[in-house]
Amino acid sequence: MRRIDRKGNDRTANKTITIDETDKAILNRVQSDFPVVSRPYLAIADELGITEDDVITRLKKLKKNNFIRRIGGNFVPEKLGFVSTLCTATVSEDKIDSFTKVINLYPGVTHNYLRDGSFNIWFTFIAPSMEEIKSNLKQISKETGVKEIFNFPATKVFKIRAHFNL
């Protein structure tokens, strides 16, 4: 499966990298309860008995090698007055790359993925209103020529904590 990031870069993992126990400890620490301090990488380094530069260097290596996608905050859209939806589209094989590049330009698209079946591209969209999402989906259809884009607004969110203990 190919993953195209917001800048149009292919982020598909195409090689295997080896991580050591220090990499695993850093990854375990940054997944949840990221330190909200002026120098979070220094706080992590102090906890692990390594240098701040080592933490930053290792995370850059892991990101460069597509082992991690990003480090950033997540928020609950409803608590901020936003709405979220799951969308799917039927995209021909020859348009998948161009379609994903277009949807990735929209700041409310948090991620997308390719699946088997007629509805082959799935993505999540968050915005201040459902009207804005609908308007953006119409614009995406116009820009890409993809006519079948379906919108499945969230009616109830069942959030799980995803933490992978390495």
GUBAFI-735202 format. One line per field, with one value per residue (C-alpha): residue number from 1; residue in three letters; x, y, z. Coordinates in nm, 4 decimals. Each point is the difference from the previous one (the first is absolute). Layout:
<pts>
n <- [NUM;...]
res <- [ALA;...]
xx <- [X;...]
yy <- [Y;...]
zz <- [Z;...]
</pts>
This chain:
<pts>
n <- [1;2;3;4;5;6;7;8;9;10;11;12;13;14;15;16;17;18;19;20;21;22;23;24;25;26;27;28;29;30;31;32;33;34;35;36;37;38;39;40;41;42;43;44;45;46;47;48;49;50;51;52;53;54;55;56;57;58;59;60;61;62;63;64;65;66;67;68;69;70;71;72;73;74;75;76;77;78;79;80;81;82;83;84;85;86;87;88;89;90;91;92;93;94;95;96;97;98;99;100;101;102;103;104;105;106;107;108;109;110;111;112;113;114;115;116;117;118;119;120;121;122;123;124;125;126;127;128;129;130;131;132;133;134;135;136;137;138;139;140;141;142;143;144;145;146;147;148;149;150;151;152;153;154;155;156;157;158;159;160;161;162;163;164;165;166]
res <- [MET;ARG;ARG;ILE;ASP;ARG;LYS;GLY;ASN;ASP;ARG;THR;ALA;ASN;LYS;THR;ILE;THR;ILE;ASP;GLU;THR;ASP;LYS;ALA;ILE;LEU;ASN;ARG;VAL;GLN;SER;ASP;PHE;PRO;VAL;VAL;SER;ARG;PRO;TYR;LEU;ALA;ILE;ALA;ASP;GLU;LEU;GLY;ILE;THR;GLU;ASP;ASP;VAL;ILE;THR;ARG;LEU;LYS;LYS;LEU;LYS;LYS;ASN;ASN;PHE;ILE;ARG;ARG;ILE;GLY;GLY;ASN;PHE;VAL;PRO;GLU;LYS;LEU;GLY;PHE;VAL;SER;THR;LEU;CYS;THR;ALA;THR;VAL;SER;GLU;ASP;LYS;ILE;ASP;SER;PHE;THR;LYS;VAL;ILE;ASN;LEU;TYR;PRO;GLY;VAL;THR;HIS;ASN;TYR;LEU;ARG;ASP;GLY;SER;PHE;ASN;ILE;TRP;PHE;THR;PHE;ILE;ALA;PRO;SER;MET;GLU;GLU;ILE;LYS;SER;ASN;LEU;LYS;GLN;ILE;SER;LYS;GLU;THR;GLY;VAL;LYS;GLU;ILE;PHE;ASN;PHE;PRO;ALA;THR;LYS;VAL;PHE;LYS;ILE;ARG;ALA;HIS;PHE;ASN;LEU]
xx <- [0.0000;0.1353;-0.0202;0.0328;0.0529;-0.1395;0.2946;-0.0481;0.2950;-0.0231;0.0175;-0.0412;0.2334;0.2246;0.2807;0.0439;0.2004;0.1280;-0.0767;0.1818;-0.1230;0.0612;-0.2113;-0.2751;0.0159;-0.0261;-0.2937;-0.1779;0.0454;-0.1170;-0.3147;-0.2015;0.0377;0.2530;0.1692;-0.1607;0.3031;0.2237;0.2538;-0.1905;0.2871;0.2303;-0.2587;-0.0137;0.3793;0.0305;-0.2477;0.1925;0.3514;0.1041;0.0503;-0.2645;0.1901;-0.0086;-0.3795;-0.0472;0.2458;-0.1639;-0.3514;0.1120;0.1496;-0.3197;-0.2106;0.2320;-0.0234;-0.3820;-0.0027;-0.2001;-0.2284;-0.0064;0.0178;-0.2840;-0.3017;-0.3403;-0.3187;-0.3611;-0.1803;-0.3357;0.1534;0.1283;-0.3289;0.1114;-0.1648;0.1654;-0.0902;0.1258;0.0035;0.0514;0.0458;0.0108;0.3245;0.1376;0.3492;0.1502;-0.1400;0.0890;0.3239;-0.1451;-0.3178;0.1895;0.2275;-0.3063;-0.1773;0.3225;0.0092;-0.3101;0.1025;-0.3044;0.0998;0.1835;0.0911;-0.1001;0.0553;-0.0463;-0.2221;-0.1113;-0.3483;-0.1955;0.0226;0.3775;0.1078;-0.1114;0.0813;-0.1045;-0.0983;-0.0333;-0.1362;-0.1917;-0.3249;-0.1493;-0.0806;0.3723;0.0752;-0.2740;0.1306;0.3556;-0.1154;-0.1731;0.3211;0.2072;-0.2358;0.0280;0.3817;0.0524;-0.2881;-0.0880;-0.3799;-0.0617;0.1058;-0.2178;-0.0225;-0.0782;-0.0213;0.0815;-0.3079;0.1784;0.3722;0.1440;0.3577;0.2629;0.3489;0.2513;0.3316;0.2400;0.2361;0.3241]
yy <- [0.0000;0.3441;0.2872;0.3539;0.2767;0.3558;0.1213;-0.2706;-0.2097;-0.3760;-0.1154;-0.3668;-0.2087;-0.1791;-0.1204;-0.1564;0.1805;-0.1384;0.1768;-0.0513;0.0079;0.3760;0.0642;-0.2151;0.1883;0.3338;-0.1219;-0.1325;0.3369;0.2241;-0.1988;0.1088;0.2697;0.1981;0.2474;0.3431;0.2037;0.2506;-0.2720;-0.3296;-0.1891;0.0991;-0.1310;-0.3307;-0.0122;0.0569;-0.2824;-0.2381;0.1032;0.1216;0.3415;0.2250;-0.0058;-0.3803;-0.0012;0.2503;-0.1795;-0.3373;0.1367;0.1683;-0.3315;-0.1875;0.2582;0.0071;-0.3782;0.0084;-0.1796;0.2858;0.2336;0.3050;0.1319;0.2330;0.0565;-0.1518;0.1655;-0.1029;0.1927;0.0156;0.1621;0.2820;0.0428;-0.1877;-0.2878;-0.3075;-0.2388;-0.3076;0.0265;-0.2507;0.0310;-0.2208;0.0965;-0.1633;-0.1461;0.2666;0.2833;-0.1293;0.1980;0.3255;-0.0394;-0.0582;0.2960;0.2241;-0.1197;0.0257;0.3735;0.0517;0.0689;-0.1811;-0.3308;-0.1814;-0.3168;-0.2164;-0.3547;-0.2361;-0.3052;-0.2806;0.0267;0.2526;0.2592;-0.0023;0.3306;0.0801;0.3178;0.1923;0.3649;0.2437;0.3558;0.2666;-0.1028;-0.2733;0.2666;0.0705;-0.3696;-0.0382;0.3050;-0.1370;-0.3405;0.1708;0.1930;-0.3201;-0.1685;0.2980;0.0101;-0.3731;-0.1059;-0.2697;-0.0004;-0.2683;0.1483;-0.1055;0.1737;-0.1971;0.2520;-0.1259;-0.0337;-0.1392;-0.0318;-0.3038;0.1015;-0.2529;0.0680;-0.1321;-0.0567;-0.2564;-0.1175;-0.0814]
zz <- [0.0000;-0.0886;0.2475;-0.1351;0.2567;-0.0087;-0.2065;-0.2613;0.1182;-0.0184;0.3646;-0.0816;0.2105;-0.2442;0.2216;0.3366;0.2647;0.3245;0.3244;0.3262;0.3592;0.0264;-0.3118;0.1516;0.3291;-0.1812;-0.2090;0.3073;0.1700;-0.2868;-0.0830;0.3006;0.2620;-0.2031;0.2368;-0.0282;0.1042;-0.1762;-0.0928;-0.0253;-0.1633;0.2847;0.2496;-0.1886;-0.0194;0.3754;0.0687;-0.2259;0.0987;-0.3461;-0.1595;-0.1483;-0.3313;0.0010;0.0448;-0.2845;-0.2308;0.0601;-0.0595;-0.3236;-0.1164;0.0841;-0.1835;-0.3031;-0.0238;0.0189;0.3336;0.1506;-0.1888;0.2200;0.3510;0.0813;0.2126;-0.0489;0.1105;0.0440;-0.2773;0.1798;0.3079;-0.2213;-0.1827;-0.3119;-0.1826;-0.1453;-0.2747;-0.1762;-0.3779;-0.2751;-0.3729;-0.3025;-0.1724;-0.3117;0.0310;-0.2267;0.2186;0.3476;0.0351;-0.1327;0.2076;0.3249;-0.0719;-0.0340;0.3147;0.1987;-0.0754;0.2131;0.3616;0.1395;-0.1596;0.2756;-0.1905;-0.2937;-0.1073;-0.2914;0.0351;-0.2260;-0.1486;-0.1997;0.2798;-0.0021;0.1555;0.3547;0.1919;0.3075;-0.0131;0.2918;-0.0357;0.1925;-0.1711;-0.2144;-0.2586;-0.0367;-0.0420;-0.2633;-0.1839;0.0085;-0.1263;-0.2946;-0.0717;0.0215;-0.2458;-0.2350;0.0267;-0.0469;-0.2207;0.2540;0.0215;0.2617;0.3331;0.2922;0.3367;0.3170;0.2878;0.3468;0.2182;0.3044;0.0562;0.1759;0.0676;0.0884;0.1187;-0.2487;0.1727;-0.1332;0.2718;-0.1782]
</pts>
